[in-house]
Amino acid sequence: MGAAGHAGLRKVHFVGVCGTAMGSLAAALRDRGVEVTGSDENVYPPMSTFLHGKGVSITAGFDAKNLPADADFVVIGNAMRRGNPEVEAVLNRKLLYYSLPEALKMFFLRGRHNLVVTGTHGKTTTTSLLAWIFESAGLAPSWLIGGIPTNLGQGCRLGDSKYFILEGDEYDTAFFDKRSKFVHYLPELLIVNNIEFDHADIFRDLEDVMTSFRRLLQIVPGEGMVLLNGDDPNCRALAASCPAPLVEVGFSQNAANHIRDVELGRESSAFTLFGGRFEIPMIGEFNVRNAAMAASAAHFYSVPMDEIRKALRTFAGIRRRQEVRGEAGGVVVVDDFGHHPTAIAQTLDGLAVKYPGARLWAVFEPRSNTTRRAVFQDVLPQAFAGAHGVVLAKVARMEQLPENERLNPERVVADLRRAGKEAFYEPDVPAIVGRIAGLARPGDVVVVFSNGGFDNIHTKLLEALGARG
């Protein structure tokens, strides 16, 4: 559909504009000359500064008055619910509205070669690697990524390239559309990194998650391609019902795209694929797999091996993925988006390689819709096995969940202590900062796990560590 699909657009309003994908699409439309307004209750950097810089007019808080009378349509974010004054006004005034994935499909994805990256873990990294391979090779792709890759500078770009690279989330689309977002993305090439139970607020169990992925496989065309993790039994279970060509990527001998001769270093990792040697400036086996998936996808579209090799070698990472925020008083502070137990464990394993011999302190905010719930109560303590000590924060928005359904951080702390770890529950950021400042010594590493702003804890930690004298 290309640019013609939105040539007639003049004005669009976004309800919940500061979500990563929402803000990215808003900025991309603004780049194309569309007048864009938006509102949100959580307006904070980096998204707020990014949008202001693009000329998107943001209002803090929701109000029916924020809706422009002459908007072509309204995009309603997936965190929005009935009762939101703007949602109610849209429905009462009978305005045209779309979910974010619908808006993408309608105006940007039709007629493109869409490469969709899915799975419980590694989506953002793999999508970023893939987009960077295409960009570095001069193919100028469009992309939509749930993070900000350093090489690309922004989470979304909507150009006129025939290639569109998307992070495909299994989370639901909107309050009025309970299908997973990724079913809207018209995948030609589909990557399934791994499948675990997550998003306990919308999926009943693992089988429920699997059903969503099966539906996704049903819409990959016969001329397309599915790349599956050959080492993941849940991914392999999907293979039987896949109507499109399928290739398994993995460390096992049976995988058609076999990852061999892996070298894991402190600053980088290397591996062999398709008989060629690749290096990434990232740590951990999970990042080798992410890179191999991205390389396999690029290979399908005939990107030259040398271009793939060059892009992987020059990949500069993603904000909020093991991002070093600074060092003070000899202590390094790292920011990480991890909130699923597997992601936490993998990050700690990677940091142990990068900082050998350092004591790792993990600070965890139970903020995602799953970690706020009791579903990971028993596995969370095991996720912190690689940490020297752990500080748990209060469960975010705890009043929204009955006590018997919510995570009990004090019990996690008790389990950790029984396992011989230093562990503490601190109700707020000043208490956490004080606790870490009292415990950490030069040479230590503090990693903060949160998928939100967490009251700017990274800066406060660095200030407190630097002020110890």
N, C-alpha and C positions, 0 to 999 in steps of 0.2 A: 504494500500500500504506500510505503515511503512517505515523503513529505506531503503528498497530495491528501493523505488521510487526515491531516490536521491543518490544511491551508486555510480553512474557513474559521478556525478557532480565534476568538477574540479575548474571552475572559473565562477563567476557571478558578473555582474556590476549593481549597483543601481543608477538610475538617480533621484535625489531628496532623498538622503539616510537619511536625518535628520528628516524626518517625523516620528512620534512615531512608527507607524506600520512598515514603511519601515526599520527604524533603528533596530527595534526588530527582523525582519525577517533576516536582514543582519547579525546581531550578532548571531542569532540561527544557520544560515548556517555556519558561521565561527567556532562556537563551534563544528560543525560536520566535521571540517577539510577541508571545501571548501575555496578556496582563494576568498576573497571578496573585491571588490573595490567599491567606491561610490563617488558621487559629489553632491554638493548642494551650493546654494548661501547664505543661512542662517545657518552658522555653529556656534552654541553656546551651552553652557552647559544647561541642563545635558546631552543631547544626544551626543554631540561631545566628551565629556570626556568618556562617556559610550562606544562609538564605538572605540575610541583610545585604551581604556583599553582592549577591546576584540581583538585588532589586525586588525581591519578593516581600510584599507587605504583610507582616505578621502581627496578629493581635493576641495578647496573652489572655486566656480565659475564653469560654464559649458564650455566645450571645446571638440570638436571632438577628440582631442588627448587623452582625458581621457579614451576613450573606448578601453579596451584591445582587440587586434586583435583575440585572441584565447578564448574569453569568450564563455561559453556554451550557455548562453542567457543573455539578459538584462532585468531588471525589471524597468518599467517606472512608476514613481509616479503619483498620480492623480492630482497633482498641475502642472504637466508639460504640455506645450502647443506646437503646431507647431511653428516653429521659434527658439525654443531652439536648439542650435548647436548640442547637443548630440542626441536629438530626430531626427533631420534632417539627421545626419550621420547614425543612426540606419536604417532609412528608405532607404536612398540612397545605403547603403552597403548591404541591404537586410538581415540584421541580425535577428535572432530569438528574439522576444521580448514578454513579458507578462506584464499584469497589476499585481499589488500586489495580489489582490484576486484570479486571475487566477493561479498565481505561487503557492499560498497556496493550492488551490484546486488540482492542478496537482501533487504536490509533497508531500503534508502533510495530506489532508483531506479525500481522498478517502479511504473507508473501516473503517473509525473511527466512534465512537459515538460522533457526534458534537453537543455541547450545545451552541446555539446562542442566545445572549441577544440583543434585539432591543428596540427601542422607542426613543422619542425625548429627554427625560431626564432620568438620573439615570443609563445609560448603563454602564459607567465605574465602578461605585460603585457596581452595581449588579454583573457584570462579575468578579470583584475582590473578592467579597464575595464568589461567587460560586467556583472560582478557589481555594480560600483559604480553603473552606470546603473540597474539594476533596484532596487538598495537605495535610491538617491537618489530614485527615482520612487515609493517607497512600496510596492514589490511584495514586499519581505521575502524574497528568494530564499534557497535553500540554495546553498552553493558549496563546491568543493574545488579549491584552488589550490596549486601547488608553490612557494609563496613567501608572504611576509606583506605584503599591501597595507596601506599606511598608513591609508587611509580605513576599512578594514574591521577592522583590529586583529588578525585571525587568519586562518590559511590555510584554515580550514574552518568552516562552520556548517551544522548539519543541523536545519532547521526543518520546519514543516508546509506551507510554500508549495508550490504546484503547480510552481514553477520551480526547477530545479536546474542550476547552471552549473558545468561541470567542465573542468579542464585535462586534455586527453586525450593521454597519453604513448604513443609508439609502442614504448617499451621493453617487454621481456617481463614477464609477469605474476608468475611465481614459478618456483622450480626445477622444480615439477611441472606447470607450464602455460606453454608457450613462445609462446603467442599474445601479441600486443600488448595492453597494458592496456586501450586504448580500445575494443576489441571488446566489453567487458563493460558499456559505459556507456549502452546503449540510446538512442542519439542521436535526437532529433526534429529539432533543428537542428544542423548540423555545419559548423564553419569549418575550412578547410584553408589555413593561412597561407602555406606554402611547403614544398617537399620537397627535401632534399639528403641525401647519404650521411652517416650518423652512426651511432653505436653499433656500431662495428666488432666488438665482442665478440659481438653476436648476429645482425647482418645480414651476409651475404656481400658484397653490392654494392648499388648503387642500385636495381636491378631487384627485389631482395629486399625493400627498403623499400617500393617501389611496390606490390608484391603485398599487403603488410599494409594499405596505404591502400585498395586496391581492395576488400578484404574488408570494411573498415569502411563504405565507400559502399553495399555490398550490404544493410546492415541499417537504412538510413535509410528510414522509411516514406514511402509515396506522398503523405501529407498533410504531410510534413516539408519540409525545405529544406537544400540544400547551398550554402554560400558558398565559392567558390574564388578564389585569387589569380589574376586574369586576366593577370598579367604574368610568371608563372612557367610555363615550358614543361612542367615535370614535373606541375604541378597541372592544366594544360590537357589533358595526356595522359590524365588520369583521367576527364575529362568524358564521353568517349565511352561509358564503361561504367557510367555512373551511372543507376540506375533511378528516382531521386527528382528532384523539381524542382531546378534548379541555376541559380545566378546568379553571374556573375564580377564580382569587385570589383577595381578597379585603376586605374592611371594611363593605360593605353592607351585609345585612342578606342573600341575594340571592347568594352570592359567595360560591361556593362549598368549597374552601379553605378560610374559614372565619377568618380574623384577629380580635382577641378580646382583651378586657381588656388592652388597650394600656396605658402605663405610659411613659410620656415624662419628662425626667430630664435634669439638666444642663450639665451633663457629659455623660449620657447614656440614653437609652430607652429600654423598655421591652414590650413584647406582648405574647399572647397565640395563638398557631397554632397547629392543629392536637391534641388538648388537652394537649400539652406540653408548658412549659414556656421558653421563650428565652430572652436573654438580649444582646444588642449591645452597645459598647462604642462610640456611635454616637448619634447626636442630630437631632430632627426633625421627623415629621410624614412621610416625603418622604423617609427617611432612614429606617423607620420601614417597609414600603412597599417594598423597595429594598431588605431588609433582608428576608422578607416573600417570595418574589419571588425566591430568591436563595435557601432558605430552601425547598420550594416546588419542585424545580428542583432536588435537591439532594435526596429528599424523593422518587422521581420517580425512581431514580437509586439505591434505597434501601440502601443509606448511613444511618447508625444507628443514631437514634435521639440524643444520647449522643454525637456523633461526630459532628453533626450539631451544637448542643448547645455549645460545647467547642470552635468550630471554630468561631462562631459568637461572643462569649464572648472575644476572643483573637484577633479580627480583629483590625489592627493598622492604618487603613486609607490609603489614597492615596495622593501622592504628588500633590499639586496644587488644592486640594479640601478642602477648609477651613483650609489650612495649615498655622499654626502660624509660621511666619518667624523670629519673635523676638519681644523684647520689649525694648524701649528706651525712656527715659524721662517720664516713667510711661504710655506710649502709646503702645498698642499691634498692630502689623502690621500682617495682615492676607492676604494670597494669595489665590485667587479662580479663577477657569477656567471659571466661569459662563459668558455666553454671551447672552443667550435667556432670555427675560423678566421673564418668569416663574422661571427659575433657579436662577436669581438674587433675586427675591422676596423670594424664598424658603431659600436661603442662609442667607439673612438678618433676616428672621424669626428665623432660627436656632441660629444665633449669638445673637439675642435678648434674647433667652432662656439661652444660655451659659454665656452671660455677662449681667445679669439683671441690669438695671439702667444705663448702660454705654451709652455714646453717640456714635453712629455708623456713621463713615464717609465713604462714598462709593466713590471710584475712578474708573471711567469706561473708558476703551479704546474701541471705536467702531471699531473692527478689523475683526470680522468674515464676511464672504461674505453676511450674512443677515443683521447684525447690521450696516454695512456700508451703507446699503440702507435705503430708507425712509419707508420701510414696517412696522417698529415698531415705527415710529415717535410719534404716539399718545398713544401707550401703555407703552413706556419706562418710562415716568414720574411716572406712577402708580407702576411700578416695584420697584421704590425706596421709596415706602411709609414707609418702615421700617427703613429708614436711617434718621439721624438727619440732615445731610448735604451731598451734592453730588458735586464732581468735575468731569467734563467731559473733556476728551482729544480730540485731533484732530482726525477726521476720517482717518483711515489708508489707504494708497494708494488712496487718494481721487481723484487724477488726472485720475484714471481709470473709474470714473463714472461721467456722466453729472450731473450738479448741481441739476436739478429738480428730479433726481432719488436717490440722496444721502441723508443720515440722516443729519439733521440740528441740531448740538449740541446746538447752541445758542437758538434755539426755545425750545429744551428740558429744558434748564436752565430757560428760561422765564416761562415755564409752571410750573416748580418746585417752582420757586419763588412765582408765583401766589397762589400755594398751601401752601405757608407759610414756605417753606424750604430754608435754606441757600444753594445756588447753584452757581457754577462758571464754566466758560469755560476757560480752560488754554491750549494754543497751544502746549506746549512741556513739557517734564519731569522736567527740572529745575523749570519751573513756577508752575507746580503741586506740587512739593516738597516744594517750598517756601510757597505756599498757605496753604498746610496742616500743615507745621511747625508753621505757624502763627495762625492757628485756633485750633489745637488739644491741649488738656490739659490732665494732668495726670488722668488716669481712662478711657480715651477714647479708642475706637477701630477703626482702619483704615483697611478697606477691599478693596483690589485692584482686580478689575474684568478685566481679559484679557486672551485671549487664545494664547498670544505670549510672547516674552521675555520682551517687554515694557521697553527696555533700562535699564534693571536692577533697576527698580524704587524701589523695596522693600529695597534693600541695601541702596540706596540713601536716602530714607525716614528715615530709622533707623539711619543713620549717622547724618542727619539734626536734627532729634528729640533729639538725644543724645548730640548734640553740643549746645543746647539752654542754657545749664547751669542751 
